[in-house]
Amino acid sequence: ERSVVRLTCPSTVIANKPFPVIVEFDFVHSVSVASLTGYFEGIVRTAFSSQSELRSLSAIRLDFDSLVRQWRSATGKLRALAGHYIHESRIAIGNDTPGTFFAKNGAIEYAITVRLRMNGRFGQSELLQIRPVIVLPIMDISQFIRYRAPIRIHKIFRRKLLCFSKTNTSITIELEKAAFVQGERIMVHGQILNENPSNPVKGGLVELIITIRCRCKGNEKNSATTVAHFPIATDPLQPLTSFDHALQVPVDAYPTFSCYGALVQCSYHISVGVHECPAIEIPVVIGTGKPATPIAPSFLAIMSPEHRSAEATKSSSHTHSCQLPPFCPLPPPPYAFASYGAPPKPALFIPEHITYRNMPPLSQFCSKPFHRTMQTEYKGQSILKIEEIE
């Protein structure tokens, strides 16, 4: 028979909510204790280009003072008598703690470690218990005031081939806000005006993209994955095309995490790509909790009044229903979710180790058309920003 240490703790915890940690000791005979330590630790690590980097995020010490006082003898040494001992601690993680995260080139992991060292006849022996813990993060989007204001972007794309105009397209994108929570719908309204009838617009695509940035030894590697999307159908006979749809944020999407100097960062943006035009990227914030209410904008990065030509004013707006073409495959679900199975081995960051929690069917990633009329309480003067790209 040997001495045993048992560690019991929840497998999944939420930031800022205390959770219990129970440690049990079974000694079959009297034991001279050299040291007893325990801590909750978070680490972030990255690995690519034959290099790796490890950095500690946080460490919370488990308080074993009551057991130490019980085991301390009159001579000042620690000796535990044979028997069964139970010690319970409570740990609370801060709101700013990033959640557990696994990506191809980096990971954020948490674990509870208890280490007991005992003196023996031939040196010291050690009992070690490690339990991985999944941390669900909390990200309050109310602090992002700028992202709660409506956004309107108007861009003009022009391109010439020799002396002939090949592309002359005007694109307008509107969002009620740019801060969202898990499970919320992102309403995207837009118009595409083609002023070159000889070269009709051949459709487009609106995507919600997650970008993961990993740094290792001064090098940086980015990876982007489509979270949700819908295609834009156009009519070659109509110069003006309007679309009004919704992108569904997954209920377990990893929230935005952008901290200066962090080895792993996660951000989101909406990409609007139209035929023969550079993609328009709009940064958005994904958080947890209650949805943010749009506010009247006191300042906006990009705003403009509605811009139409005389030809577009005469023509009626034509709205198309979105149907995914058969040649356009559905995108894979993002791998950066807060719920997964057993953690991978320390040297591996492979997405296959991750299973998804409450993942909707893949057909839901192509959002259905959602029509609505955008209204805002803002009555002030707008800021105009028009870009001509040749």
ZAMARTI-724054 format. One record per residue (C-alpha): residue number from 1; residue in three letters; chain; x, y, z. Coordinates in nm, 3 decimals, padded with zeros to 5 digits. Layout:
[NUM "ALA" "A" [X Y Z]]
...
% end
This chain:
[1 "GLU" "A" [00.000 00.000 00.000]]
[2 "ARG" "A" [00.111 00.352 -00.083]]
[3 "SER" "A" [00.009 00.705 00.004]]
[4 "VAL" "A" [-00.242 00.858 -00.239]]
[5 "VAL" "A" [-00.336 01.214 -00.338]]
[6 "ARG" "A" [-00.672 01.274 -00.508]]
[7 "LEU" "A" [-00.765 01.601 -00.679]]
[8 "THR" "A" [-01.127 01.686 -00.758]]
[9 "CYS" "A" [-01.237 02.000 -00.943]]
[10 "PRO" "A" [-01.492 02.102 -01.211]]
[11 "SER" "A" [-01.386 02.027 -01.566]]
[12 "THR" "A" [-01.538 02.353 -01.694]]
[13 "VAL" "A" [-01.545 02.686 -01.510]]
[14 "ILE" "A" [-01.660 03.039 -01.592]]
[15 "ALA" "A" [-01.440 03.341 -01.537]]
[16 "ASN" "A" [-01.527 03.551 -01.228]]
[17 "LYS" "A" [-01.729 03.264 -01.073]]
[18 "PRO" "A" [-01.560 03.088 -00.777]]
[19 "PHE" "A" [-01.531 02.712 -00.805]]
[20 "PRO" "A" [-01.425 02.450 -00.547]]
[21 "VAL" "A" [-01.105 02.247 -00.550]]
[22 "ILE" "A" [-01.101 01.941 -00.322]]
[23 "VAL" "A" [-00.775 01.764 -00.239]]
[24 "GLU" "A" [-00.775 01.432 -00.049]]
[25 "PHE" "A" [-00.472 01.269 00.114]]
[26 "ASP" "A" [-00.460 00.903 00.219]]
[27 "PHE" "A" [-00.157 00.801 00.428]]
[28 "VAL" "A" [-00.116 00.437 00.525]]
[29 "HIS" "A" [00.151 00.528 00.779]]
[30 "SER" "A" [00.309 00.835 00.932]]
[31 "VAL" "A" [00.479 01.050 00.667]]
[32 "SER" "A" [00.743 01.321 00.696]]
[33 "VAL" "A" [00.627 01.599 00.462]]
[34 "ALA" "A" [00.897 01.803 00.290]]
[35 "SER" "A" [00.666 02.040 00.103]]
[36 "LEU" "A" [00.306 02.077 -00.014]]
[37 "THR" "A" [00.220 02.315 -00.297]]
[38 "GLY" "A" [-00.080 02.368 -00.521]]
[39 "TYR" "A" [-00.173 02.627 -00.777]]
[40 "PHE" "A" [-00.406 02.710 -01.063]]
[41 "GLU" "A" [-00.200 02.811 -01.366]]
[42 "GLY" "A" [-00.271 02.932 -01.717]]
[43 "ILE" "A" [-00.018 02.923 -01.999]]
[44 "VAL" "A" [-00.015 03.035 -02.361]]
[45 "ARG" "A" [00.213 02.870 -02.610]]
[46 "THR" "A" [00.281 02.892 -02.981]]
[47 "ALA" "A" [00.473 02.669 -03.217]]
[48 "PHE" "A" [00.552 02.708 -03.586]]
[49 "SER" "A" [00.855 02.734 -03.816]]
[50 "SER" "A" [01.042 02.480 -03.599]]
[51 "GLN" "A" [01.023 02.716 -03.300]]
[52 "SER" "A" [00.811 02.731 -02.986]]
[53 "GLU" "A" [00.742 02.987 -02.715]]
[54 "LEU" "A" [00.576 02.948 -02.376]]
[55 "ARG" "A" [00.445 03.222 -02.150]]
[56 "SER" "A" [00.259 03.214 -01.819]]
[57 "LEU" "A" [-00.076 03.392 -01.803]]
[58 "SER" "A" [-00.176 03.366 -01.438]]
[59 "ALA" "A" [-00.106 03.162 -01.126]]
[60 "ILE" "A" [-00.327 03.134 -00.817]]
[61 "ARG" "A" [-00.188 02.953 -00.514]]
[62 "LEU" "A" [-00.398 02.699 -00.325]]
[63 "ASP" "A" [-00.404 02.772 00.046]]
[64 "PHE" "A" [-00.292 02.467 00.247]]
[65 "ASP" "A" [-00.217 02.663 00.566]]
[66 "SER" "A" [-00.474 02.473 00.773]]
[67 "LEU" "A" [-00.318 02.137 00.681]]
[68 "VAL" "A" [00.034 02.266 00.739]]
[69 "ARG" "A" [-00.058 02.383 01.090]]
[70 "GLN" "A" [-00.219 02.047 01.159]]
[71 "TRP" "A" [00.089 01.856 01.044]]
[72 "ARG" "A" [00.349 02.080 01.209]]
[73 "SER" "A" [00.513 01.914 01.511]]
[74 "ALA" "A" [00.665 02.076 01.819]]
[75 "THR" "A" [01.007 02.069 01.654]]
[76 "GLY" "A" [00.878 02.268 01.357]]
[77 "LYS" "A" [00.889 01.980 01.109]]
[78 "LEU" "A" [00.587 01.859 00.912]]
[79 "ARG" "A" [00.466 01.507 00.989]]
[80 "ALA" "A" [00.131 01.370 00.879]]
[81 "LEU" "A" [-00.010 01.083 01.079]]
[82 "ALA" "A" [-00.169 00.787 00.906]]
[83 "GLY" "A" [-00.525 00.861 00.803]]
[84 "HIS" "A" [-00.751 01.044 00.558]]
[85 "TYR" "A" [-00.733 01.423 00.512]]
[86 "ILE" "A" [-00.963 01.647 00.306]]
[87 "HIS" "A" [-00.890 02.006 00.211]]
[88 "GLU" "A" [-01.120 02.234 00.011]]
[89 "SER" "A" [-01.024 02.563 -00.154]]
[90 "ARG" "A" [-01.218 02.808 -00.369]]
[91 "ILE" "A" [-01.067 02.983 -00.670]]
[92 "ALA" "A" [-01.202 03.285 -00.858]]
[93 "ILE" "A" [-01.067 03.386 -01.198]]
[94 "GLY" "A" [-01.070 03.747 -01.313]]
[95 "ASN" "A" [-01.296 03.880 -01.589]]
[96 "ASP" "A" [-01.000 03.970 -01.808]]
[97 "THR" "A" [-00.875 03.611 -01.817]]
[98 "PRO" "A" [-00.884 03.471 -02.172]]
[99 "GLY" "A" [-01.067 03.144 -02.216]]
[100 "THR" "A" [-00.927 02.807 -02.308]]
[101 "PHE" "A" [-00.831 02.812 -02.673]]
[102 "PHE" "A" [-00.677 02.565 -02.916]]
[103 "ALA" "A" [-00.560 02.658 -03.265]]
[104 "LYS" "A" [-00.325 02.507 -03.518]]
[105 "ASN" "A" [-00.026 02.720 -03.417]]
[106 "GLY" "A" [-00.106 02.813 -03.057]]
[107 "ALA" "A" [-00.307 02.734 -02.748]]
[108 "ILE" "A" [-00.426 02.881 -02.419]]
[109 "GLU" "A" [-00.453 02.616 -02.147]]
[110 "TYR" "A" [-00.532 02.601 -01.776]]
[111 "ALA" "A" [-00.465 02.332 -01.516]]
[112 "ILE" "A" [-00.463 02.275 -01.140]]
[113 "THR" "A" [-00.148 02.115 -01.000]]
[114 "VAL" "A" [-00.093 01.967 -00.652]]
[115 "ARG" "A" [00.258 01.851 -00.556]]
[116 "LEU" "A" [00.343 01.664 -00.233]]
[117 "ARG" "A" [00.704 01.582 -00.147]]
[118 "MET" "A" [00.783 01.333 00.129]]
[119 "ASN" "A" [01.108 01.251 00.305]]
[120 "GLY" "A" [01.223 00.890 00.306]]
[121 "ARG" "A" [01.520 00.678 00.393]]
[122 "PHE" "A" [01.678 00.718 00.051]]
[123 "GLY" "A" [01.588 01.074 -00.036]]
[124 "GLN" "A" [01.256 01.231 -00.131]]
[125 "SER" "A" [00.956 01.093 -00.316]]
[126 "GLU" "A" [00.688 01.298 -00.489]]
[127 "LEU" "A" [00.315 01.266 -00.550]]
[128 "LEU" "A" [00.185 01.482 -00.837]]
[129 "GLN" "A" [-00.172 01.542 -00.949]]
[130 "ILE" "A" [-00.265 01.758 -01.253]]
[131 "ARG" "A" [-00.618 01.830 -01.369]]
[132 "PRO" "A" [-00.683 02.035 -01.688]]
[133 "VAL" "A" [-00.959 02.293 -01.658]]
[134 "ILE" "A" [-01.160 02.448 -01.939]]
[135 "VAL" "A" [-01.216 02.820 -01.876]]
[136 "LEU" "A" [-01.512 02.988 -02.046]]
[137 "PRO" "A" [-01.424 03.356 -02.091]]
[138 "ILE" "A" [-01.636 03.663 -02.023]]
[139 "MET" "A" [-01.603 03.957 -02.261]]
[140 "ASP" "A" [-01.824 04.259 -02.194]]
[141 "ILE" "A" [-01.889 04.448 -02.518]]
[142 "SER" "A" [-02.044 04.749 -02.342]]
[143 "GLN" "A" [-01.695 04.898 -02.311]]
[144 "PHE" "A" [-01.665 04.923 -02.690]]
[145 "ILE" "A" [-01.870 05.240 -02.731]]
[146 "ARG" "A" [-01.736 05.313 -03.077]]
[147 "TYR" "A" [-01.852 04.975 -03.206]]
[148 "ARG" "A" [-02.211 05.035 -03.092]]
[149 "ALA" "A" [-02.266 05.318 -03.342]]
[150 "PRO" "A" [-02.417 05.257 -03.688]]
[151 "ILE" "A" [-02.172 05.214 -03.974]]
[152 "ARG" "A" [-02.214 05.319 -04.336]]
[153 "ILE" "A" [-01.938 05.260 -04.590]]
[154 "HIS" "A" [-01.946 05.382 -04.948]]
[155 "LYS" "A" [-01.668 05.293 -05.192]]
[156 "ILE" "A" [-01.626 05.337 -05.566]]
[157 "PHE" "A" [-01.407 05.096 -05.761]]
[158 "ARG" "A" [-01.283 05.195 -06.106]]
[159 "ARG" "A" [-01.045 05.009 -06.331]]
[160 "LYS" "A" [-00.936 05.070 -06.688]]
[161 "LEU" "A" [-00.792 04.838 -06.950]]
[162 "LEU" "A" [-00.591 05.043 -07.198]]
[163 "CYS" "A" [-00.827 05.333 -07.278]]
[164 "PHE" "A" [-01.149 05.151 -07.194]]
[165 "SER" "A" [-01.332 05.145 -06.863]]
[166 "LYS" "A" [-01.352 04.786 -06.741]]
[167 "THR" "A" [-01.495 04.831 -06.391]]
[168 "ASN" "A" [-01.703 05.113 -06.249]]
[169 "THR" "A" [-01.885 04.984 -05.942]]
[170 "SER" "A" [-02.021 05.168 -05.639]]
[171 "ILE" "A" [-02.075 04.963 -05.320]]
[172 "THR" "A" [-02.261 05.078 -05.007]]
[173 "ILE" "A" [-02.262 04.872 -04.684]]
[174 "GLU" "A" [-02.466 04.948 -04.371]]
[175 "LEU" "A" [-02.454 04.792 -04.022]]
[176 "GLU" "A" [-02.664 04.887 -03.721]]
[177 "LYS" "A" [-02.362 04.830 -03.498]]
[178 "ALA" "A" [-02.031 04.645 -03.490]]
[179 "ALA" "A" [-02.046 04.484 -03.141]]
[180 "PHE" "A" [-02.228 04.153 -03.106]]
[181 "VAL" "A" [-02.259 03.859 -02.867]]
[182 "GLN" "A" [-02.264 03.485 -02.916]]
[183 "GLY" "A" [-02.578 03.368 -03.096]]
[184 "GLU" "A" [-02.674 03.715 -03.219]]
[185 "ARG" "A" [-02.760 03.802 -03.579]]
[186 "ILE" "A" [-02.552 04.053 -03.771]]
[187 "MET" "A" [-02.777 04.252 -04.003]]
[188 "VAL" "A" [-02.600 04.348 -04.325]]
[189 "HIS" "A" [-02.765 04.586 -04.572]]
[190 "GLY" "A" [-02.599 04.689 -04.894]]
[191 "GLN" "A" [-02.633 04.815 -05.248]]
[192 "ILE" "A" [-02.424 04.751 -05.556]]
[193 "LEU" "A" [-02.443 05.001 -05.841]]
[194 "ASN" "A" [-02.283 04.903 -06.171]]
[195 "GLU" "A" [-02.224 05.203 -06.396]]
[196 "ASN" "A" [-02.058 05.001 -06.671]]
[197 "PRO" "A" [-02.333 04.810 -06.859]]
[198 "SER" "A" [-02.081 04.633 -07.082]]
[199 "ASN" "A" [-01.934 04.450 -06.780]]
[200 "PRO" "A" [-02.215 04.328 -06.550]]
[201 "VAL" "A" [-02.145 04.238 -06.187]]
[202 "LYS" "A" [-02.137 03.860 -06.145]]
[203 "GLY" "A" [-02.237 03.830 -05.782]]
[204 "GLY" "A" [-02.047 03.849 -05.456]]
[205 "LEU" "A" [-02.005 03.704 -05.109]]
[206 "VAL" "A" [-02.049 03.840 -04.756]]
[207 "GLU" "A" [-01.854 03.655 -04.485]]
[208 "LEU" "A" [-01.795 03.670 -04.112]]
[209 "ILE" "A" [-01.429 03.575 -04.070]]
[210 "ILE" "A" [-01.228 03.493 -03.759]]
[211 "THR" "A" [-00.857 03.578 -03.774]]
[212 "ILE" "A" [-00.611 03.413 -03.535]]
[213 "ARG" "A" [-00.270 03.576 -03.493]]
[214 "CYS" "A" [00.011 03.378 -03.331]]
[215 "ARG" "A" [00.355 03.517 -03.245]]
[216 "CYS" "A" [00.660 03.305 -03.176]]
[217 "LYS" "A" [01.015 03.433 -03.128]]
[218 "GLY" "A" [00.938 03.756 -03.310]]
[219 "ASN" "A" [00.766 03.582 -03.602]]
[220 "GLU" "A" [00.394 03.609 -03.670]]
[221 "LYS" "A" [00.155 03.373 -03.844]]
[222 "ASN" "A" [-00.210 03.448 -03.923]]
[223 "SER" "A" [-00.492 03.214 -04.016]]
[224 "ALA" "A" [-00.845 03.307 -04.124]]
[225 "THR" "A" [-01.157 03.089 -04.116]]
[226 "THR" "A" [-01.508 03.164 -04.240]]
[227 "VAL" "A" [-01.764 03.146 -03.959]]
[228 "ALA" "A" [-02.079 03.237 -04.155]]
[229 "HIS" "A" [-02.153 03.364 -04.504]]
[230 "PHE" "A" [-02.418 03.433 -04.765]]
[231 "PRO" "A" [-02.384 03.489 -05.142]]
[232 "ILE" "A" [-02.500 03.800 -05.326]]
[233 "ALA" "A" [-02.710 03.727 -05.634]]
[234 "THR" "A" [-02.713 03.991 -05.908]]
[235 "ASP" "A" [-02.918 04.047 -06.223]]
[236 "PRO" "A" [-02.713 04.152 -06.529]]
[237 "LEU" "A" [-03.011 04.351 -06.659]]
[238 "GLN" "A" [-03.039 04.563 -06.345]]
[239 "PRO" "A" [-02.770 04.823 -06.270]]
[240 "LEU" "A" [-02.870 04.844 -05.903]]
[241 "THR" "A" [-02.874 04.543 -05.672]]
[242 "SER" "A" [-02.982 04.556 -05.307]]
[243 "PHE" "A" [-02.926 04.287 -05.046]]
[244 "ASP" "A" [-03.048 04.267 -04.688]]
[245 "HIS" "A" [-02.953 03.955 -04.494]]
[246 "ALA" "A" [-02.830 03.830 -04.157]]
[247 "LEU" "A" [-02.513 03.650 -04.051]]
[248 "GLN" "A" [-02.555 03.417 -03.755]]
[249 "VAL" "A" [-02.283 03.428 -03.489]]
[250 "PRO" "A" [-02.235 03.075 -03.343]]
[251 "VAL" "A" [-02.354 03.038 -02.985]]
[252 "ASP" "A" [-02.012 02.909 -02.881]]
[253 "ALA" "A" [-01.792 03.140 -03.087]]
[254 "TYR" "A" [-01.470 03.236 -02.912]]
[255 "PRO" "A" [-01.494 03.604 -02.809]]
[256 "THR" "A" [-01.262 03.871 -02.940]]
[257 "PHE" "A" [-00.928 03.870 -02.760]]
[258 "SER" "A" [-00.682 04.140 -02.855]]
[259 "CYS" "A" [-00.415 04.229 -02.600]]
[260 "TYR" "A" [-00.092 04.410 -02.677]]
[261 "GLY" "A" [00.200 04.170 -02.668]]
[262 "ALA" "A" [-00.014 03.855 -02.639]]
[263 "LEU" "A" [00.119 03.548 -02.816]]
[264 "VAL" "A" [-00.229 03.449 -02.936]]
[265 "GLN" "A" [-00.494 03.698 -03.047]]
[266 "CYS" "A" [-00.840 03.649 -03.195]]
[267 "SER" "A" [-01.037 03.904 -03.396]]
[268 "TYR" "A" [-01.337 03.915 -03.630]]
[269 "HIS" "A" [-01.431 04.114 -03.938]]
[270 "ILE" "A" [-01.702 04.117 -04.203]]
[271 "SER" "A" [-01.573 04.082 -04.557]]
[272 "VAL" "A" [-01.784 04.197 -04.854]]
[273 "GLY" "A" [-01.642 04.078 -05.183]]
[274 "VAL" "A" [-01.792 04.173 -05.520]]
[275 "HIS" "A" [-01.687 04.051 -05.864]]
[276 "GLU" "A" [-01.364 04.221 -05.981]]
[277 "CYS" "A" [-01.356 04.451 -05.675]]
[278 "PRO" "A" [-01.126 04.431 -05.371]]
[279 "ALA" "A" [-01.297 04.298 -05.059]]
[280 "ILE" "A" [-01.432 04.551 -04.808]]
[281 "GLU" "A" [-01.340 04.454 -04.450]]
[282 "ILE" "A" [-01.535 04.586 -04.151]]
[283 "PRO" "A" [-01.390 04.504 -03.804]]
[284 "VAL" "A" [-01.647 04.373 -03.554]]
[285 "VAL" "A" [-01.631 04.268 -03.189]]
[286 "ILE" "A" [-01.777 03.939 -03.061]]
[287 "GLY" "A" [-01.841 03.911 -02.688]]
[288 "THR" "A" [-02.052 03.729 -02.432]]
[289 "GLY" "A" [-02.356 03.833 -02.230]]
[290 "LYS" "A" [-02.648 04.047 -02.340]]
[291 "PRO" "A" [-02.666 04.207 -02.687]]
[292 "ALA" "A" [-02.556 04.569 -02.703]]
[293 "THR" "A" [-02.814 04.834 -02.794]]
[294 "PRO" "A" [-02.718 05.053 -03.090]]
[295 "ILE" "A" [-02.656 05.414 -02.993]]
[296 "ALA" "A" [-02.678 05.740 -03.182]]
[297 "PRO" "A" [-02.329 05.799 -03.323]]
[298 "SER" "A" [-02.141 06.094 -03.178]]
[299 "PHE" "A" [-01.849 06.000 -03.401]]
[300 "LEU" "A" [-01.799 05.743 -03.674]]
[301 "ALA" "A" [-01.491 05.621 -03.850]]
[302 "ILE" "A" [-01.668 05.596 -04.186]]
[303 "MET" "A" [-02.007 05.746 -04.268]]
[304 "SER" "A" [-02.164 05.893 -04.577]]
[305 "PRO" "A" [-02.511 05.993 -04.700]]
[306 "GLU" "A" [-02.675 05.778 -04.962]]
[307 "HIS" "A" [-02.497 05.814 -05.295]]
[308 "ARG" "A" [-02.674 05.738 -05.619]]
[309 "SER" "A" [-02.631 05.846 -05.977]]
[310 "ALA" "A" [-02.912 05.981 -06.193]]
[311 "GLU" "A" [-02.935 05.653 -06.381]]
[312 "ALA" "A" [-02.966 05.454 -06.061]]
[313 "THR" "A" [-03.236 05.686 -05.927]]
[314 "LYS" "A" [-03.455 05.621 -06.229]]
[315 "SER" "A" [-03.412 05.246 -06.211]]
[316 "SER" "A" [-03.598 05.059 -05.943]]
[317 "SER" "A" [-03.416 04.875 -05.670]]
[318 "HIS" "A" [-03.412 04.503 -05.730]]
[319 "THR" "A" [-03.370 04.266 -05.435]]
[320 "HIS" "A" [-03.273 03.906 -05.495]]
[321 "SER" "A" [-03.312 03.604 -05.275]]
[322 "CYS" "A" [-02.987 03.438 -05.178]]
[323 "GLN" "A" [-02.939 03.083 -05.299]]
[324 "LEU" "A" [-02.605 02.911 -05.259]]
[325 "PRO" "A" [-02.473 02.799 -05.600]]
[326 "PRO" "A" [-02.407 02.424 -05.629]]
[327 "PHE" "A" [-02.041 02.489 -05.712]]
[328 "CYS" "A" [-01.990 02.688 -05.388]]
[329 "PRO" "A" [-01.918 02.443 -05.103]]
[330 "LEU" "A" [-02.017 02.521 -04.748]]
[331 "PRO" "A" [-01.727 02.648 -04.537]]
[332 "PRO" "A" [-01.601 02.433 -04.250]]
[333 "PRO" "A" [-01.693 02.539 -03.897]]
[334 "PRO" "A" [-01.429 02.745 -03.716]]
[335 "TYR" "A" [-01.195 02.547 -03.494]]
[336 "ALA" "A" [-01.157 02.814 -03.224]]
[337 "PHE" "A" [-01.443 02.736 -02.992]]
[338 "ALA" "A" [-01.436 02.727 -02.615]]
[339 "SER" "A" [-01.564 02.371 -02.585]]
[340 "TYR" "A" [-01.370 02.063 -02.689]]
[341 "GLY" "A" [-01.276 01.719 -02.576]]
[342 "ALA" "A" [-00.956 01.600 -02.415]]
[343 "PRO" "A" [-00.667 01.846 -02.459]]
[344 "PRO" "A" [-00.398 01.748 -02.710]]
[345 "LYS" "A" [-00.047 01.646 -02.624]]
[346 "PRO" "A" [00.188 01.929 -02.527]]
[347 "ALA" "A" [00.377 01.920 -02.857]]
[348 "LEU" "A" [00.070 01.913 -03.084]]
[349 "PHE" "A" [-00.172 02.184 -03.189]]
[350 "ILE" "A" [-00.390 01.990 -03.431]]
[351 "PRO" "A" [-00.755 02.091 -03.492]]
[352 "GLU" "A" [-00.861 01.724 -03.517]]
[353 "HIS" "A" [-00.832 01.698 -03.138]]
[354 "ILE" "A" [-01.120 01.942 -03.093]]
[355 "THR" "A" [-01.484 01.840 -03.089]]
[356 "TYR" "A" [-01.754 02.100 -03.117]]
[357 "ARG" "A" [-02.024 02.170 -02.858]]
[358 "ASN" "A" [-02.382 02.231 -02.974]]
[359 "MET" "A" [-02.267 02.293 -03.329]]
[360 "PRO" "A" [-02.555 02.369 -03.569]]
[361 "PRO" "A" [-02.580 02.180 -03.897]]
[362 "LEU" "A" [-02.352 02.305 -04.170]]
[363 "SER" "A" [-02.653 02.423 -04.371]]
[364 "GLN" "A" [-02.713 02.693 -04.111]]
[365 "PHE" "A" [-02.379 02.858 -04.186]]
[366 "CYS" "A" [-02.531 02.989 -04.510]]
[367 "SER" "A" [-02.764 03.242 -04.353]]
[368 "LYS" "A" [-03.114 03.275 -04.491]]
[369 "PRO" "A" [-03.238 03.605 -04.637]]
[370 "PHE" "A" [-03.370 03.842 -04.376]]
[371 "HIS" "A" [-03.541 04.162 -04.494]]
[372 "ARG" "A" [-03.585 04.466 -04.280]]
[373 "THR" "A" [-03.586 04.845 -04.297]]
[374 "MET" "A" [-03.293 05.007 -04.117]]
[375 "GLN" "A" [-03.380 05.299 -03.891]]
[376 "THR" "A" [-03.172 05.498 -03.648]]
[377 "GLU" "A" [-03.247 05.775 -03.402]]
[378 "TYR" "A" [-02.945 05.973 -03.518]]
[379 "LYS" "A" [-03.057 06.304 -03.676]]
[380 "GLY" "A" [-02.725 06.487 -03.685]]
[381 "GLN" "A" [-02.493 06.558 -03.972]]
[382 "SER" "A" [-02.322 06.257 -04.125]]
[383 "ILE" "A" [-01.959 06.228 -04.221]]
[384 "LEU" "A" [-01.889 06.151 -04.584]]
[385 "LYS" "A" [-01.601 05.933 -04.691]]
[386 "ILE" "A" [-01.587 05.825 -05.055]]
[387 "GLU" "A" [-01.290 05.632 -05.189]]
[388 "GLU" "A" [-01.214 05.598 -05.558]]
[389 "ILE" "A" [-00.986 05.305 -05.631]]
[390 "GLU" "A" [-00.843 05.280 -05.980]]
% end
